[in-house]
Each structure stands twice: as structure tokens, then as C-alpha cells.
């Protein structure tokens, strides 16, 4: 069945909040009058996430599990399975103001991609996460000429037809957001950035050092690949 909106949520070891927050999200969406579906994909979970998630499966909710850890792998799978043209990414902790969802849903009528920006809005995060984010934003602007202020995986709205062709470029990690924004922009797509509020005081699921090295490596790979393409 085709829906008007697909919400996608990658999860890892979220068994303790999975049911409660899914119900909160469903209640919010039921109040919006939108024909929606929720796709949740566990990647590498070792707690009771899979057991809890499978019990949540229903008419509007699908749950799947990947043995290997990788938010990029989960993203690819969920986009492939989405029945809607409009796709919005959400974090399981619901740390982003849920009002971003109806806002992005409306904006996707006119824009090809919607960037929810914590930097433009309000954010409550640790100093080191803010520092790593700010450095990465600067490097993306310097190397790729992208003037956006948030490349995190949550609070992003996509048109499925614009990104499905680029899924093969996505690896296991989280750098796909930069890749997709770059390619949509390169092909003349319209992108809008809007402020979002974020209150995220939980410990990150990512090792900040390892994640920073990974993102830098992938950013440099993208930069080199695009320069090589121009030369050739």
C-alpha cells in the first residue's frame, strides 16, 4: 500500500525506549491527519531491541533487523522499502521537536530536500559533540561548497525519487547525509534548511573520535572523486 509519508528510524540497542517512543510518535502522527507509515531498522543491536520491535509491527509500522552494525546500511534498506515519495528521518530518542515532521512534509511539495538544522535552532548537546559538529560543517563548506549547517542523520526530509539513484554510493556509516545533499544540489535540486530544536543529553551511540575520522575520510573521498570527475 502506498502512503503519503514514510518515517524512517535507524536504531541500535534502543530496547529500553523503543516501545514508549514509538507509541509517542504514532500518537503524534495520528493527530496530523497524514496517511503515514513508520519503518524501523535495527542494525547490530545486541539487547532486546529486536524482540521489542517485532512486537510493534502493525498496519502502519514495519520493523527489520540487520545483523551488522551500520546506520548507512539501515538507511539504504529503509529507503528501498519505503512506499512513499516523501521520506523523513527521525531519531528513536525523539530529541528533535516533532513539529519538524509536518513542516518538512509540507516543504517537500516544493523542495527536493529539507535540512533540519540544530545550529539554526536550539540545541542542548555536549561540548565535544558541538565542537566536532562545527569543525565538520566548516570542512564541508570549505571542500564541497555546501553552505548548510547540519549533516546529522535525523531531521532530514527527502524525495525518494531524488535519492534512490544514489543509494549505491552509501557505505555502512553516517556520511550519506553529505553525499545526498551534495548530489541533489549538484543536479539542480532545491534544498531548504529550517531550524529545529534538539535536546539530546544522552551519551552518543557513536565514538566521537572514530566517527570524526570516518567522516573526514569519507568527505575527502567525495572531494577527490568529484575533482577527478571534473578533470576527466
Number of C-alpha atoms within 10 A of each C-alpha: 7 12 15 14 21 29 24 25 24 27 26 21 17 21 18 12 14 20 17 12 16 20 12 12 17 15 11 14 19 12 8 12 9 13 14 21 24 27 21 26 25 26 24 19 19 13 13 13 22 25 10 17 23 15 10 18 15 11 9 15 18 19 20 17 20 17 10 13 17 19 26 21 22 26 26 20 18 24 24 12 12 21 18 20 17 24 28 26 21 24 16 22 17 18 18 23 13 17 12 21 24 15 14 25 20 11 16 21 11 12 16 23 29 25 26 30 24 22 18 15 12 15 18 13 16 13 9 11 12 14 11 14 18 14 11 19 18 16 15 21 13 11 13 17 11 16 12 21 22 24 23 17 21 22 28 23 28 27 20 20 13 16 19 14 10 15 18 9 11 18 16 15 18 22 22 25 18 22 20 21 21 17 14 19 15 10 9 9 14 14 19 16 17 20 17 20 20 20 15 15 11 10 10 11 9 10 9 14 10 10 15 16 11 14 17 16 13 19 20 15 12 18 15 13 11 13 12 10 9 8 6 6
